[in-house]
Amino acid sequence: MPKPLHDNICDEILFTSLFEKHAKNLHNFLHYKFGEQLNPKDKVQEAFIKLWQNCGKIPSNKAKSFLFTTANNLMLNEAAHQKVVLKHQQIKPKHYTNESPDFVMEEQEYLQKLEKAIANLTEAQRTAFLLNRVEGKRFKEIAELLDISVKAVEKRIYGALKKLREDIKEL
Amino acid sequence: MKREDLIQKWLDHNLTSDELEAFKQLEDYDDLVKLSNGMQHFKAPEYNTSEALNNVMQHINTSKQPPQKKWLSIAMSIAAVFVISFGIYFFTINQDTLVNTQLAEKTTIELPDASSVALNSLSEITFNTHKWNKKRTVDLKGEAFFKVEKGSSFNVNTVYGTVTVYGTQFNVKQRENYFEVICYEGLVGVTYKGKETKLHAGESFLLLNGKLIEKEKELKTQPSWLNNESYFKSMPYKEVIAEFERQYDVNFHVINLDSSQLFTGSFTHNNIENALKSITLPLHLTYKKTDNTITLKRE
């Protein structure tokens, strides 16, 4: 195993660069996994503060997994497995603005179906699929983020897609 | 290329332009794109990294730098250990060792220099182990027999006077209005009211009701109470009764009796019936025992 460049991260510049690198990903990960109601922003902050408090013990190459594990645990402590419902946003993207009322109606119905279908996905499927579709991340990036293999990411995302389509058809 | 592979590649944002064309020809292309576009509505709220970073840095800076904090707390705990252990050390060094005996109890203790002390009933001895090398001093209330090892001067403080010795065996008895020192071996000095009396082996010093009383030479090698017997020679009877009370944990009730009359004799500490007979028969007294009270009556 290569020796990490820094054996601790008790340095504000290094810490700041770590924050810039991981904070957004961590936030999105928490959001897609646990939903909005548990306040992923606060958890990100807490996780980074914990990282700073333990900075002497954590080499820079371990920081990412420390952050993800810590934030994940913080979330789990708070919510004893309540069902996650990701609410779709009411503000529509621009290219829908001039559509007919029929279309808007249909669109709304479709989104409601989608919302329910997403809620029925497993936690792992949902996290991976949303990171892929919404954040536009490639399989490899997701695999790195979640510390799993690319193959596993592929499986989760494809499985999620299949399940969503089935559920939407049924609804 | 198979349909499934195309979808996989599309998912991975990895279609070549040829493949993209092929993908568009798939019958469920519209469906997939619709789903994919629909997903955009579930985007996580915008995360403002720099603002969040500011929050975190603020939080960190208000709660001090962790490494320094760690050093400070380690230093503090080391300091605390020192303070506490010095505290305990000074506390114990000034703490006197106290040994006492209850009614009907005797005990023998060893002093720090291997001198030994036998404590008679209802007596108390106090000494300081830590200062023993500098000063061999004990405080005594009651009666005790000392076997003192050779060394610097050895003092026994009592309320009536101080006994000073240099390697010897002697008995000190200090009771109410009663102070007696008997030297069994070596040389003992008794300081009473600022005046020192030297006692050689067999000599004794007796102070009764504030009066010095001459006694003849002691022939025994150690006090009789060490053999569980109290011996009296021309002693006021009330002293005998007081000693009896101490040895057997009883109370005497005396009727029609002059307790200052002198008594010579002894009683054992092991058998209360025999002991009672020993102290009553010579004076023609009768006794009646109920619970812990003994009534003495002249015939």
HADDOCK unambig.tbl for C-alpha pairs under 7 A between the chains (distance, minus, plus):
assign (segid A and resid 19 and name CA) (segid B and resid 53 and name CA) 6.87 0.50 0.50
assign (segid A and resid 20 and name CA) (segid B and resid 49 and name CA) 6.53 0.50 0.50
assign (segid A and resid 23 and name CA) (segid B and resid 49 and name CA) 6.68 0.50 0.50
assign (segid A and resid 24 and name CA) (segid B and resid 47 and name CA) 6.16 0.50 0.50
assign (segid A and resid 24 and name CA) (segid B and resid 49 and name CA) 6.51 0.50 0.50
assign (segid A and resid 28 and name CA) (segid B and resid 44 and name CA) 6.12 0.50 0.50
assign (segid A and resid 31 and name CA) (segid B and resid 44 and name CA) 6.31 0.50 0.50
assign (segid A and resid 45 and name CA) (segid B and resid 56 and name CA) 5.96 0.50 0.50
assign (segid A and resid 49 and name CA) (segid B and resid 56 and name CA) 6.55 0.50 0.50
assign (segid A and resid 49 and name CA) (segid B and resid 60 and name CA) 6.66 0.50 0.50
assign (segid A and resid 53 and name CA) (segid B and resid 66 and name CA) 5.77 0.50 0.50
assign (segid A and resid 86 and name CA) (segid B and resid 42 and name CA) 6.71 0.50 0.50
assign (segid A and resid 87 and name CA) (segid B and resid 42 and name CA) 6.70 0.50 0.50
assign (segid A and resid 88 and name CA) (segid B and resid 41 and name CA) 5.18 0.50 0.50
assign (segid A and resid 88 and name CA) (segid B and resid 42 and name CA) 4.86 0.50 0.50
assign (segid A and resid 89 and name CA) (segid B and resid 41 and name CA) 5.53 0.50 0.50
assign (segid A and resid 89 and name CA) (segid B and resid 42 and name CA) 6.48 0.50 0.50
assign (segid A and resid 111 and name CA) (segid B and resid 38 and name CA) 6.54 0.50 0.50
assign (segid A and resid 133 and name CA) (segid B and resid 36 and name CA) 6.43 0.50 0.50
assign (segid A and resid 133 and name CA) (segid B and resid 39 and name CA) 6.66 0.50 0.50
assign (segid A and resid 134 and name CA) (segid B and resid 39 and name CA) 6.20 0.50 0.50
assign (segid A and resid 134 and name CA) (segid B and resid 40 and name CA) 5.44 0.50 0.50
assign (segid A and resid 134 and name CA) (segid B and resid 43 and name CA) 5.77 0.50 0.50
assign (segid A and resid 138 and name CA) (segid B and resid 12 and name CA) 5.16 0.50 0.50
assign (segid A and resid 138 and name CA) (segid B and resid 13 and name CA) 6.45 0.50 0.50
assign (segid A and resid 139 and name CA) (segid B and resid 12 and name CA) 5.78 0.50 0.50
assign (segid A and resid 158 and name CA) (segid B and resid 8 and name CA) 6.96 0.50 0.50
